[in-house]
Amino acid sequence: MIDFADIILRVVVGIAVLAVMPGIAKILQPCLSGIKGIVICVVAVLMSIIGVYWAFTVSMVKAGGTKTEIVNETVDYSFGEKVYRLSLRAESGDMDAQYELAEYCRDNYDIGDNKARALRLYEKAARAGHQKACFRLGGIYRGLYGSGLTEKNYSLALSWYGAGADSGGTDSQYELYSMYLRGEGVRRNPRMAYSYLYLMKLTMSRKFPAELEAELLRLRKLLPQSEAGEAVRIAERHYRFIRRNYPEALE
């Protein structure tokens, strides 16, 4: 919570400094003649104004782990003003800021309600099409990070990986290939594994690793021709969606 008593105290001190300036100026009047005196007065007034501003802002943002309520969210300000500004950007709908703040909350999940807040922020960013947020949510619901942010839910893991894959996220595409190939949380399906790996190749184009090219060829040999053809058609349909809606992912 915001410490209003602390804010009021600091503002009063700042205003008091500003109020006594005329008296100080009067005492120093013999020394304040000409341009030199004007400069000294201007500097003194500016310093007083800065003092009032500091009095308020230092109460709003304190480094060293003080918890403060900013825009209806509780944040641990171990990183000081950087996290404060990140919170404001996240609240305004900046999906990159939402993802970065979610990462911070996940790393500090044992502080306050950061555990629940991390999930909320990841989901906000993911729903806006943030590839990394989709990938992270897939891993969280798959139980990969060991922090116990939430219970395992393979259905949600597949769903978020799918959203990431459809926004051009090659990390998500690879994880779907892996899960379908091994039957992790879903019935084993080499055709879907091949399809997502093929989609990854289309998305990465010339950057597709040689070892995955070999894996793609291996899977192709395991599948009947009709299934391999269907897998390619599915991948191409997803690729057209990415190219139409997320062209930046292909750059």
N, C-alpha and C positions, 0 to 999 in steps of 0.2 A: 504493500500500500504506500501511497505518497505520504511523506511526513510533512503535513501542512504546517505544524508548529515550527519545524526547521526552516521551511520556506519563508514563513512570516518573519522569523527572527532575522534571517539573512537579509531580507528585503528592508526591514526596519533599520538594520545597521547601515545598509547602503544608503538609504534615504537620509539617515542621520548625518552621514559623512557629507552628503550633498548639501544638507541644511546648514552645516557649520562653515561651509566654504566662504559665504559673505563675511562672516566674522573674522576668519583668518585673513581674507583679502584686506579687510580694514586695518588689521594689525600690521600687515606688511605693506600698507599703502605707500609709505615713504620709499620703499624699495621697488615699487611697481610703476615706475614712470616710463613713459615712452614705449617703444616697440617691444623692448624686453619685458616690460610688465604685462603687456597684452598677451604675449606668447605664453608667459607663465600662467596667466589666468585661464587661457584656452586649454592648455595642457591639464591644469588642475580640474577643470570642468569635465573634460573628456575622461580623465581617470575616474572621476566620481560616477559618471554614467556607466563606464565599464564595470565599476564595482557593483552597481545595482544589477546590471545584466548578469554578472557572475553570481551574485547572491541568489538569483532565481534559478539559472541553468545548472549550477553546481548541485543544487538540491534535486534536480530532475534526473541528472545522469551522474552517478558515482561509480568510479572504477573500484574493483576489488570485490565484486560479488554481491553488491547490495541489490535487493529485489525491489523493483519499482513497477507500478502499474502504468503501462503506456498503451493507449488505444485499446482498452478493455482486455489486455493480455498481460500475464505476469511473466516477466523475463528476468533471468539472472544476468546482471551486467558485469560479468567477469572480464569482458573485453571492452567495457566502457562505452564510449560514444559510438563506436563502430556498430555495435549490436543495436544500440538505440536507433540509429539511422536505418539500419537494416529492417528493424521492426516497422518503422513508418513506411518504408517502401513496400514491404510485404503486405501491410494492411491496405495499401492503395491498389493492390492487385498485381504487383510486379512478380511474375512467376519465378524469375531467377532469384530474387530476394527471398521469396517463400521457400525455395529449395535450400538456399544457403542457411537460412534461419532454422529450417527443419534439421539440417545436418548438425548445427550447433546444439539444438535441443536433444537430438539423438545421442550426441557425444556426452551430454550432461543430463541424461534421462532421470537420474536419481535426485534432481533438484526440483522442488515444487511439482507443478503439473507438466513438466517438460515432456514426459513420456506421451501423454495424450496430445499435447500440443504439436509434437513432432509429426504424429500421424495426420493431424488436421492440416498442417502446412504442406506435407507431402501430397496429400490428396488434392488440396487446392491447386498446387502447381501441376500435378498430373492431369487434372481435369482441364487445365488450360493448355495441355499438350506438351508439357516439359518431359523430354525423354528420360533424363536421369532420375526424375522423381518417380516415373512409372517403373523404371528398373529397380529403384530402391524399395518401392512398395512391394514389388514382386518378391524381392529377397526377404523383406521383413515377414511377409505372410508365409514364406517358405521356411522361415526359421533359421536363416543363414547367419544372422549377426550376433546371436547369443546373448543379447541384452534383455530379452523378454519384453519387447515393446508391446507385443500382443500374442495371442495364441496362433498356432499354425493354422492356416486355412489355404489348402492347395487350390481350391476353386478361385479364391481371390488372387492368389499368386499368379495363376494362369491368366486371369482376367487383366491384371495390371501389366504383366509381361506382354500380353496381346496388345494392349493400348500402346505400350512403348514400341513394340514391333511395327505397329501401323503408323506410328509417327516418324519412322525411320531410324529407330534406335537399334543399332546392330548388337549391342550387349543383350537386349531383351530377346532379339531374334535368336541369338546363340543359346540363351538359357532355355528357350522353348524347344529348340532342337535337342538339347541335352535331356530335358525332362521327358519328351516324347520317346527319345531313343532308349532311355533306361526305364521308362515306366514309373517315374517318380511323381506320385500324387495323381497319376492319370494312367489309363490303360496304355501299355506300350504300343506305339504306332510308328513304325519305321517310315511310312509314307509321309506322315506329318513332320517327322524329324527331317526327312529329306527336303520337304517343302520349305521349312523355315531356314534350313541351311542354304538352299537355293536362293531364297529371298535375301539372305545376308550377302550372297555373292552379287546379286543384282544391285543391292544398295551400295555396296562397297566398290563395285566395279573393279578397276585395276588394282585396288588396294587389298583385294581378297587374298589372304595368306595361302601360300602354296600347300601347307599341310592340310588346310581345310578343303582345298581343291581336291586333294587326294582322298579325303574322307567323303567328299561328295561323290566321287567316282566309285568308291567302295559301296556306298549305300545304293547308288544307281544300279549296280550289278546284282544287289540283293532283291530288288523289287521287280515284279512282273512289269512288262512294258506299259500295260494299261495304267497301273498304279503310278508309275514314274511320270507318265504323261499327265495324269490328273494332278499330281503333286506340283509339277511345273506350272500348270494352268492356275492353280491356287496361288502360287508364289507370284506369278505375273499379275494376277488381279490385285493382290496386296501392293505390289510395286507401282501399279498405275495409280492406286489410291494415294500412296506416298508422294509420287511425282506431282499429282494434282494439288494435294493439300499441304505437303511439307517439302517443297522443292529445295529449301535450304539444307535439308538433311542429306541431299545428294551432291552438294558442292564439295 
